[in-house]
């Protein structure tokens, strides 16, 4: 856009020079006006009736208003965000005149289109509406490859003619259904996963304790109730009901008559089926593998659900609770991979596996749709 700064069409304008003529911009074309001047056929002028009107064309250009910013430092604009989605951005392919490739800006880095690397400084792009990424020849990747939420086909195809060596791990997060691999997948195990003869180490479950109440209390548990608490067999559901009143100190406890000591070098798997009551102020409900001094259990205190580690290693009982908001797996609040919100008042299966040789790791969670969460 250009303009004539010295042209002022209206000399009566108080702010001289405020209006400028816009030239060379097709968005603001000048206006053409055709004038027809007809002759005066009255007797005073004695003009022949055959005289034709005279045409003329007047051009009225478009004008703009110049606004001056007296002190630009008085206006501050700042943007602060981890990700700014600005929708579709047209990227001109400089190697093919007139070709536009529409992308979305998502993160820093470099994007490659048709083998051409586009350096975007602090930005990079991902394909908009493109579902296939073709790898030609051999491309080595050093590090971890993560595929988050594959497209609706949920297919990651690896053909025999196009290889993608990865030094690290490949993780697929939240596939809607399955991930299909076309071709042969070579799998190698960590040296610690095989024995001295290169045989894969596997785990064969051995039942140490199994308890059910099909027709009556099976007498494998001891019962303790106090302050208005009670324990009763539910014949129609084949389970034991533990109830308390709202009196202070009311309690109902069930504990196995046997203690299942950990065997060093073996993973101990514990599974509990339970139904907790609705939350209430000052009501504490627990289920798990624990006693007075040590153990792991699931707890609902008031309306807060937590996994709790109990330990007496310091000489005093310490209960370390991890509330659901801090779980490192599926928090079961509707935002996790399962999309499920936990209803603790429905039948649930809790699991935990324990490693302990003086020290060790404990994993615990709930069984959701047949999967350990």
Buried (B, 14 or more C-beta within 10 A) or exposed (E): EEBEEEEBEEEEEEEEEBBBBBBEEEEBEEEEEEEEEEBEEEEEEEEEEEEEEEEEEEEEBBBBEEEEEEEEEEEEEEEEEEEEEEEEBEBEBEEEEEEEBBBBBBEEEEBEBEEEEBEBEEBBBEBEEEEEEEEEEEEEEEEEBEBEEBEEEBBBEBEEEBEEEEEEEBEBEEBEEEEEEEEEEEEEEEEEEEEEEEEEEEEEEEEEEEEEBEEEBEEEBEBEBEEBBEBEBEEEEEBBEBEBEEEEEBEBBBEEEEEEEBEEEEBBBBEBEBBBBEBEEEBEBBBBBBEEEEBBBBBBBEEEBBBBBBBEEEEEEEEEBEBBEEBEBBBBEEEBEBEBEBEBEEEBBBBBBBBEEEEEEBEBBBBBEEEBB
